[in-house]
Amino acid sequence: MSTMKKKGIASLCAGVLVAIALAAFTAGARADHMQMATGGEMAMGGATSQQLAAKIALARVATAKYATDLTRAKRDGYGIITQMIPDMGWHFMNPKVTGFDVRKPPILLYGKRGSRWQLVAFEWVFPSKPKTAPLPGATYGSFGAACHYKDGTFTFTASQDQCAAKSPKTGAAFGFWHPDLVTLHLWVWYPNPLGVFSGMNPLMHPFNNG
């Protein structure tokens, strides 16, 4: 066999080995990403995970119109209630949305980079922890009593009569006050390594400065 042929076969074998290694690495990376994106929900058990996945699928279909279109969300009644909360997002609430329907969240969370906005999660708030979980495997957070202003700034305040008429931070007009709340987040449009119900998301860190 000529030297040229031997070199050709050796190169071909090396190429095949590289391709196999690459395929294995890619498969592993996909598995790691799947585990990271679903977080603790993988431990729920097959039936619970499937039920939650079905709910999330419904939520994504219903809110796809808002995924990259904050203007449409505003037109449909969602107004700013917080600016960027680090590792979480900008919050926009529709006060006309009541009750619990995964397809109609009352609060939309967005990430912002420059002039571009991306829907990342939903939020529901309750005066106390629901007796029956509205979603399979749901876990909760909390948000202290606060005065909210028209530009999304807010201050934690124990009672409404302590709210300033204008935002101490920006001078924006007063919007509303709420007592201590129980919160439920659902990361429908952005992966969260801490789980879909976590309040915080380290993957949102790059968006903290807008």
C-alpha positions in Angstrom: 0.0 0.0 0.0 1.4 3.4 -1.0 2.4 5.9 1.6 -0.2 8.4 0.2 -3.0 5.8 0.7 -1.9 5.0 4.2 -2.0 8.7 5.1 -5.4 9.0 3.5 -6.8 6.1 5.5 -5.2 7.5 8.7 -6.8 10.9 8.1 -10.2 9.3 7.5 -10.0 7.3 10.7 -9.0 10.4 12.6 -11.9 12.2 11.2 -14.3 9.5 12.1 -13.0 9.4 15.7 -13.4 13.2 16.0 -16.9 13.0 14.7 -17.8 10.2 17.2 -16.2 12.2 20.1 -18.1 15.3 19.0 -21.4 13.5 18.9 -20.8 12.1 22.3 -19.9 15.5 23.7 -23.0 17.1 22.1 -25.3 14.4 23.5 -23.8 14.9 27.0 -24.1 18.7 26.7 -27.8 18.4 25.7 -28.5 16.1 28.6 -26.8 18.6 31.0 -28.7 21.4 29.5 -32.0 19.5 29.9 -31.2 18.9 33.5 -30.2 22.5 34.1 -33.3 23.9 32.4 -35.7 21.8 34.4 -33.8 22.1 37.7 -35.5 20.4 40.7 -38.6 19.5 38.7 -36.8 16.4 37.4 -37.2 15.0 40.9 -40.9 15.4 41.0 -41.6 12.1 39.3 -42.8 11.2 35.8 -46.5 12.0 36.2 -46.0 15.3 38.0 -43.4 16.4 35.6 -45.6 15.5 32.6 -48.6 17.4 34.1 -46.4 20.5 34.7 -44.9 20.2 31.2 -48.4 20.2 29.7 -49.4 23.3 31.7 -46.2 25.1 30.6 -47.0 24.2 27.0 -50.4 25.8 27.3 -48.8 28.9 28.9 -46.3 29.2 26.1 -48.9 29.0 23.3 -51.2 31.5 25.1 -48.4 34.1 25.7 -46.3 33.7 22.5 -47.7 37.0 21.3 -45.9 38.7 24.2 -42.5 36.8 23.9 -40.7 39.7 22.2 -43.4 42.3 22.0 -43.7 44.3 25.2 -45.7 47.0 23.3 -48.5 44.5 22.7 -48.5 43.4 26.3 -48.8 47.1 27.3 -51.6 47.5 24.8 -53.4 44.6 26.4 -53.3 46.2 29.8 -49.9 45.3 31.4 -48.2 48.2 33.1 -44.9 48.5 34.8 -44.8 47.8 38.5 -41.0 47.2 39.0 -37.9 48.1 37.1 -35.2 45.4 36.9 -35.0 43.3 40.0 -31.5 41.7 39.9 -31.5 38.1 38.6 -35.3 38.3 38.1 -36.6 40.9 35.7 -38.8 43.9 35.0 -42.4 43.3 36.2 -45.5 44.3 34.3 -49.0 43.7 35.8 -52.5 43.6 34.3 -54.8 44.5 37.2 -57.8 43.1 35.3 -56.5 39.6 35.3 -57.8 37.8 38.4 -57.9 34.2 39.6 -55.4 31.6 38.5 -55.1 30.6 34.8 -51.7 29.5 33.6 -52.7 30.9 30.2 -53.4 34.4 31.6 -50.8 35.4 34.1 -51.4 38.7 35.9 -47.7 39.6 36.0 -45.2 39.2 33.1 -41.4 39.3 33.7 -39.1 40.7 31.0 -35.4 40.8 30.5 -34.0 43.9 28.6 -30.9 44.4 26.6 -30.6 47.8 24.9 -34.0 48.4 23.3 -34.9 44.8 23.0 -37.2 43.1 25.5 -37.8 39.3 26.0 -40.5 37.7 28.1 -38.9 35.3 30.6 -41.4 34.4 33.3 -44.8 34.8 34.9 -45.7 35.7 38.5 -48.8 35.3 40.6 -49.2 36.8 44.1 -51.4 35.7 47.0 -52.2 37.2 50.4 -51.3 33.8 51.9 -50.0 30.4 50.7 -52.7 28.6 48.7 -54.1 25.6 50.4 -54.0 23.7 47.1 -51.1 24.2 44.8 -52.2 25.8 41.6 -49.5 23.9 39.7 -47.9 20.5 40.3 -44.9 20.8 42.5 -45.3 24.6 43.0 -43.0 26.3 45.5 -43.4 29.9 46.7 -41.5 33.0 47.6 -42.4 36.3 49.2 -42.5 40.0 48.6 -42.7 42.6 51.4 -45.3 45.3 51.7 -44.4 48.1 49.3 -45.4 51.4 47.7 -45.2 51.3 43.9 -44.8 54.3 41.7 -45.8 54.9 38.0 -42.2 54.4 36.6 -41.7 51.0 38.3 -39.7 52.3 41.3 -40.9 51.0 44.7 -40.1 51.3 48.4 -40.8 48.7 51.1 -43.3 50.3 53.5 -45.4 48.7 56.2 -48.5 50.7 55.5 -50.0 52.8 52.7 -50.2 55.9 54.8 -46.4 55.9 54.9 -46.2 56.0 51.1 -44.7 59.2 49.7 -46.8 61.0 47.1 -43.8 60.8 44.8 -41.1 58.2 44.4 -38.2 59.1 46.7 -35.9 57.7 44.0 -37.2 59.4 40.8 -40.1 61.7 41.7 -42.6 59.6 39.8 -46.2 59.7 40.9 -47.6 57.2 43.4 -49.3 54.1 41.9 -50.4 51.7 44.6 -49.5 49.9 47.8 -49.8 46.2 48.7 -49.3 44.3 52.0 -46.9 41.3 52.4 -47.5 38.8 49.6 -46.8 35.2 48.8 -45.3 34.9 45.3 -45.3 32.1 42.7 -43.0 32.4 39.7 -43.0 30.3 36.6 -40.1 30.4 34.2 -41.9 29.6 31.0 -39.8 31.6 28.5 -36.2 31.3 29.9 -34.3 28.4 31.5 -33.6 28.6 35.2 -31.0 26.2 36.7 -32.7 26.7 40.1 -36.0 25.4 38.9 -39.0 26.8 37.1 -40.6 28.0 40.4 -37.5 29.8 41.8 -37.9 33.5 42.3 -34.3 34.2 41.3 -32.5 33.1 38.2 -28.7 33.3 37.9 -29.0 33.2 34.1 -30.7 36.6 34.2 -27.5 38.2 35.6 -26.3 39.5 32.2 -29.6 41.5 32.0 -29.2 43.2 35.4 -27.8 46.4 33.8 -30.3 46.5 30.9 
